[in-house]
């Protein structure tokens, strides 16, 4: 894109990239200058965006992706074990019923 002297990284993002996307973070905007030096956005409330020189590369960091709770909680089901446990419980109940009937 065309270089404009005196403009910062935020200006370039808004002008040429339609701003920072929903997954991007303004605090993680950085500029890599042609000499390899990297500048990052500074400030907590009032942000100071890095300046851009001719040949610089502007990049935006992403928000950390939070794993879905549903996916964390779910484990693979071992159907063989489920079946074995069910048969064991059914056998125990039937045995108990037969023992009670024999006592009468």
Secondary structure, DSSP 8 states (H G I E B T S, - for coil): ----TT-BHHHHHHHHS-S--TTEEEEEEEEE-TTS-EEE-B-SSS-B--B--TT-EEEEEE------HHHHH-----HHHHHHHHHHHHHHHHHHHHHHHHH-
